[in-house]
Amino acid sequence: MTWLETLRTAYDALRTRRLRSALTMLGILIGIAAVMLTVGLGQGAQKQVTDQINKLGSNLLIVTPGSSTSASGVRGGRGSATTLTMDDAAMLADPGVAPDIARVAPVSGGSLSLVAGTTTWTSNVVATTPDWLAVRARTVSLGRFFTADELASESPVVVLGTTTVTQLLGGAAAVGQTITIGGQNVTVIGVLNTEGSTTGGDQDDLVIMPQSTYAARLSTSANPRSVSTIYIEAKDSTSLSAAYQEATNALLSAHGVTLTSQDFTVSSQQALVDTATSTTRILTVLLSSIAAISLLVGGIGVMNIMLVSVTERIREIGLRKALGATPRIILRQFLVEASLLGLVGGLAGLGLGMLGGVILPRVVNFPVAISPVAAAAGLGVSLIIGITAGVYPASRAARLAPIEALRSE
Amino acid sequence: MTLQPFVPQPLTPDALLELRSVSKTYASGSLEVAAVRGVDLVVHQGDYVAIMGPSGSGKSTLMHIIGCLDVPTSGSYWLAGVDVAGMGESDLAVVRNQRIGFVFQQFNLLATMSAWRNVELPLIYAGVPRAERRRRAVEALTRVGLADRVDHRPGELSGGQQQRVSVARALVTEPDLILADEPTGNLDSTSTADVLELFAELNAQGRTIVLITHEHDVAEAARRMVVMRDGRLDEPMGARR
């Protein structure tokens, strides 16, 4: 008996019991769809986080004050200390000190209130250098960014994010306007491109100004030259770890500290991605396990139905054996029936999962990424479940003695 | 009952099936029940034999052994020159498929399949291609007078017609032996006469038939009758008719 005949016989048997077969497949269908969707959600979330982190700029290293592994073993509040200065930034920008570093952007600042006419708006002031634009991979959509000359001359100029413009100035043309920050009049010379929200907050609610201007007129810090973060852009992705080493060594010697008493932290984008990834992965694994349990229940359903089917069809099995079906053929027939239940259920589940992957993001505004690998794996798993669930019922059918089977009523 | 040592017996020339000292015992709890006790039987090619006996006489067990659905506890059984007494289940399935056509009391048709799909079943297991199966199934149905019922399901046929479908199924593989187990047990007198006439025709065409029944009238239709009593055979008619 060929496999095609076996398949045809199995198909006939399942078609004869349409409702029962459909209900049995439903268990597998729901299980596969649930697994596909949870894995898809997890991967979607991961992709979203990774994209957001990548938006920060390419080949980025971030230096923050305070050590993540302090000598006492207590994690210091990151960014709470003021151990980084403009001098550190200048040193890192020196190609003689760190040849693999392309650009450096020190950032200080804080939350300040802005006034334009009668409107007041509190925004995040970023005091930095002209390289910030390139390091953070931003562009200016209107006007221009401030220059090195304006940085040197402590010019009262600012570049605004689009959210800040909308909130503070409404629809009015921003470039050329004069606004007040902390009692100081500054001129708007440009508007940044729109970036959208990331895990770090609204990336468009910003006021960018020269660091010197901020230090001279607005800073409340004891050391106006201190900065809260230094962004470093490596020459390219291959020199990222070299840049990491250079930055760490330069800062260690400049601060006169060792690795154990380190008063700063250099973190890479990859570290951020890894942290975010491990978080979403735990969530994905958790959700998928729940979904996998529903798949297991579906598999038990297939086994249950196959057992019922064998009991119900004892006479048919006896007849087939009398007519020349070997135990092997009977075993194969029931195995193929069970596999077919699993496979068709899995296919339908795949369809439902993909449909959900299209509909869900529109309803809950959350990305779902269904990969072909996950789809193929889902199909494989449903087939394996079918076969596994079929083994015991099929071997029972194969072992039936023909005379016992024929005799039963 | 002790196990007899296996001694290869010379075959009776021209015998389609030959049973020598065939016994079958069942363990029923701690008791051993002997259903068949040392049966010798020779059926020649083209013969038409009725095995008669009351219920409990062991004729069903003997039928199972002749039909290769069961194996004897001791003794030898040659079917078409092949010793089948010691065969395993898979080999027996092949022997049943190739050499024996069954007709059952309960018809044993699959209710969800049309007449021709029921008839083609043994051909599926014989590995015959689909187109030829259909051709041969229709041919067999035509032979039993059901050419116009090919696509009918068993539920749409009368009892006599259903039994004729199962005769067609027994014929379709061109077996050496047609083994009918109480084929008229579920039929009215008209259908019984019908089926017996069909058997007579088939026998006249050279088919070997072994028929098991407890009805004397039915057994009379055969050319030769043997009676089973308490697990033993005796032949009241003596010679073949």
Interface residues (C-beta under 8 A of the other chain):
Chain A: M1 T2 E5 T9 D12 T16 R315 E316 G318 L319 R320 K321 A322 L323 G324 A325 T326 P327 R328 I329 A401 P402 I403 L406
Chain B: H64 G67 L69 D70 E89 S90 A93 V94 R96 N97 Q98 F102 F104 N108 L110 T112 M113 L121 P122 I124 Y125 A126 G127 R169
